[in-house]
Amino acid sequence: MIEEVFVDVKERMTRAIEAAKESFATVRTGRASPSLLQNVQVDYYGTPTPLSQLASVQNQDARSLLITPYDKGAMKDIETAIRDMPNLGANPSNDGTVIRVTLPDLTEERRREFVKIVKSRAEDARVVVRNVRRAGMDDLDSLKSEIGEDDVARAEKELEVITKQFIEQIDDAFKRKEAELLEV
């Protein structure tokens, strides 16, 4: 019974860390990456559609992306969605076949803003992990009558250790992303 609670908690905490890392990937560093555009929603015939379903995105070089739409009629909508994307600062241009997105150089002030954004997302991930811990504690408390208070107390201590490990993973991912953002 306790093991089932631990398996569920670890699985949910792992998903929280994966979501945080995906969120970190959408924050721009000095280099262009297709992951910067993974959350772009394009208004495609009145329906919000992920960019990945409408076009292929490739690195052209260190500071530009090449977007090849599957439907040439969607080019204006794709350009608008990218232009309106917050925190990117890019101005897309098209030649009738492909869209080129050249990313401007990051200033020191902009890099600091991005670090704040990533820090906020890391804190959100920590909150999710703590909420999972709280739910696990509640599950363990409900088992007190079946397995005894001593076993539940030991399990709660082990749950604290597990939670600490996952929060350290979030902190490590944040530190890596911060170093990447501040690298000139």
Protein Blocks (a to p, Z undefined) as FASTA:
>chain_A
ZZmmmmmmmmmmmmmmmmmmmmmmmpccfbdcfklmmmpccdeehiacdfklmoccddfb
lmbccdddfblklmmmmmmmmmmpghklpacddehjaccdddddddfklmmmmmmmmmmm
mmmmmmmmmmmmmmmmmmmmmmmmmnojklmmmmmmmmmmmmmmmmmmmmmmmmmmmmmm
mpZZ
